[in-house]
């Protein structure tokens, strides 16, 4: 209901399925090893091309730990390099759909 059927929502997507490293990239295997086991919470994609337009991460208390902050910084940098925006949402028991829709729209513009 938040995206009103205009976008597709995919859950727990591998970072390696979102970030492409062309052959010939220096240290390609090393970079791939860093992304292959990482996942993001949600990916919103255009319905017509199935192309990702936004990543959403739900940040619970574990995201305050140093190791998790390092992981988040790395994932944010990889997605930024790929030209894919990321929206961090604090984890809650429930959400106001209109507030989520507004945050998504703001990030997509």
KEKEZA-907786 format. One line per 4 residues: number of its first residue (from 1); their letters; for each residue y, z, x of C-alpha. Coordinates in steps of 0.25 Angstrom, whole numbers, plus 5000, padded with zeros to 4 digits. Example, Ala and Ser with C-alpha at 12.3 -4.5 7.8 and 13.67 -1.06 7.14 Angstrom:
<tordos>
1) as) 4982/5031/5049; 4996/5029/5055;
</tordos>
This chain:
<tordos>
1) xxxx) 5000/5000/5000; 5009/5002/5012; 5009/4988/5016; 5008/4983/5002;
5) xxxx) 4997/4973/5005; 5006/4965/5014; 4999/4969/5027; 4985/4972/5031;
9) xxxx) 4981/4986/5036; 4971/4988/5047; 4966/5002/5051; 4962/5006/5065;
13) xxxx) 4964/4993/5073; 4961/4992/5088; 4973/4990/5096; 4965/4979/5104;
17) xxxx) 4965/4971/5091; 4980/4971/5090; 4984/4969/5105; 4980/4957/5112;
21) xxxx) 4980/4955/5127; 4979/4941/5132; 4969/4937/5143; 4976/4938/5156;
25) xxxx) 4983/4951/5153; 4984/4960/5165; 4974/4971/5164; 4970/4966/5150;
29) xxxx) 4956/4974/5150; 4963/4987/5154; 4973/4985/5142; 4962/4981/5133;
33) xxxx) 4955/4993/5136; 4967/5002/5132; 4968/4995/5118; 4954/4993/5114;
37) xxxx) 4950/5006/5109; 4964/5010/5103; 4966/5008/5088; 4978/5008/5079;
41) xxxx) 4978/5014/5065; 4983/5003/5057; 4987/4988/5058; 4995/4981/5048;
45) xxxx) 4993/4966/5048; 4999/4954/5041; 4990/4949/5030; 4992/4934/5033;
49) xxxx) 4988/4934/5048; 4982/4948/5050; 4992/4950/5061; 4995/4964/5064;
53) xxxx) 5010/4968/5061; 5010/4983/5063; 5001/4995/5069; 5002/5008/5062;
57) xxxx) 4997/5021/5069; 4996/5034/5062; 5000/5045/5072; 4993/5058/5069;
61) xxxx) 4995/5071/5078; 4985/5065/5089; 4997/5055/5092; 5004/5066/5098;
65) xxxx) 4994/5068/5109; 4998/5062/5122; 4986/5053/5123; 4988/5048/5109;
69) xxxx) 5003/5046/5112; 4999/5038/5125; 4989/5029/5116; 5000/5027/5106;
73) xxxx) 5010/5023/5116; 5000/5013/5122; 4996/5007/5108; 5011/5006/5104;
77) xxxx) 5014/4998/5117; 5002/4989/5115; 5006/4986/5101; 5021/4984/5105;
81) xxxx) 5016/4974/5116; 5008/4967/5105; 5020/4966/5096; 5014/4975/5086;
85) xxxx) 5022/4986/5080; 5016/5000/5078; 5020/5010/5067; 5016/5025/5070;
89) xxxx) 5015/5033/5057; 5013/5048/5058; 4999/5052/5052; 5000/5059/5038;
93) xxxx) 4992/5063/5027; 4999/5053/5018; 5010/5042/5019; 5021/5037/5010;
97) xxxx) 5017/5022/5008; 5032/5018/5007; 5035/5025/5020; 5024/5018/5027;
101) xxxx) 5028/5005/5022; 5042/5007/5026; 5037/5011/5040; 5028/4999/5041;
105) xxxx) 5039/4989/5036; 5049/4995/5046; 5040/4993/5058; 5036/4979/5054;
109) x) 5051/4975/5054;
</tordos>
